[in-house]
Amino acid sequence: MTARILCVGLATLDVVQLVERLPGANEKVVALDSLTAAGGPAANAAVAAAHLGSDVVLLTALAEHPVSDIIRSDLTACGVTVRAVAADAPPVVASILVTAGTGDRAVVSPTSSASGATPPSLSAGEIDELLDGVDAVHLDGYHPSLALPIASAARERGIPVLLDAGSFKPHTNDVLKQVDIAVVSGDFAPPRVQSDPVSVLTYLVDHGPTFAAITRGAHGIVFRAPHTRGSVPVEPVPVADTLGAGDFFHGALAVAIAQAGRSEQRFPHQLAWASRVAGASLGSFGTRGWLSDS
């Protein structure tokens, strides 16, 4: 059966330019290629999950704005159903420069303002409708006024809840209490916690999740399950652009959990499969080229 996934979080507009090198002060460079597409961790995760054959709904906050129309159109074209509550500020527009040859990216984005935004809360009836038939819920740490009640209701129904935490935010601990699986980046740094993987994984499971992992790019993944700990190597692949790869990893992991559930034995294999999906996105420029290549 087709898995049904609800993603909750940020949707932005990404304006991406491919350049030979980053410009210096007061310098212009010519872009080798360019792309405009919906972005944001939850939105990109939703795109990956839809690409992998799941029925995906993205719950986000969008103002009535021309940029919101572009975001909706792109996500709809990628097979994602967008459910948006009203936002009180225009959508976030991110400017991204990708360096040809290395795939490194430089990002300018006011996403910190998005993390503090408070969209209108949902009614109990709206939450029930959104969770009807859902096999997994994915959160990206943004819009906690939407994410927290959804996560709480999902767990009451036995629906697994996953969190993508790229960085620590003021409300992260509140979100962790409602999460079954937390996967963070190597940049995740809780206050007064040592930066080594053992300390970070311990912090995560002490605050709620029973499964936790840290993604570290080419250095692989370390994880902790209820009774086991371990690491998952990442297969080397040619890198043209790293933009969105982490988000696609999370979308793929949500699909794996939605299809097979949480399991001590399956978790490292699910992480490995998600990393291979993310790896497929690294070989082409932008966040959409890999969809037609894979």
C-alpha positions, 0 to 999 in steps of 0.5 A: 500500500502507498505510504501516507506522510504528513510533513510539517514545517517551513516552505521557502522560495530558493533562488539558486545560482551556480558560479565558478567562485563566490564574488568578492566585495563589489564584484559581479560574477556570471552564473553558469546556471540558475534555478528557482524552486520551493525550498525549506527542510520540510518542503524538500523532505516532502518532495523526496517522499512524493518522488519515492511514491508516497502520498504526501501532505505538507502543512506549512504557513504561507501568506497571501503573496505572489511568492506563495503562489510560486511555492505552491505551484512548484510543490504541486508539480512535484506531487506534494499536496500543500495545506497552508495556514495564514502567515503574517509575513511574506514567505522567506526567499533564500539566495543561494550560491553553489560553487561549481566543482565542489558543490559547496553552497553559500546561503543568505536567508532570514529563516531565523525570523521564520523560526519565531513566527507563530501561525494560527493554531489548528482545531481538533477537527483539522488535526484529525483530518490531517492525521487520517490515514497517516503512517508517519509525521515528519517535522523540521523544527519550524512552526512549533505552533503547528508541529507540537499539537500535530505531533502530540495527536500523532503519538496518541494514535501510535503514528511515528513522529520524526524530527529533522533538527539541523540546529538547536532552536529555543523550542527544540526541547519542547519538540523533542518531547513529542518525537519518536525519532530524532535525526540531527546534523553535525552542527546540532549544538544544545547549550552546555552539551559536549559536541561529541556524538555520544554526548549529543545522542545521549542528550537527544534520547534523554529528552524524548526520542527512543531512536536518534542519529547524527548525520555527518556528511561523507563521514557517515551516520552514528545512531542510538536505538533503545538497546543498540548503538552503531554507525552507518557508512555513507557510500561515496558519490560524485558531488555537484551540489549539496543543496537539499541533500539532508532534507531529501535524506529525511524525506526518505527516512520518513518513507522507510519508517512509514512503510516498515515502522520503528525497529531496532533491527531495521533502523540502521538499514533505514538510515543507510537507504535514506543516505543512498537516496540523498546521495542520488541528489548530489550528482546534479545542480539544484534540488530538482534535477535528480528527480528526473535522473533517478 
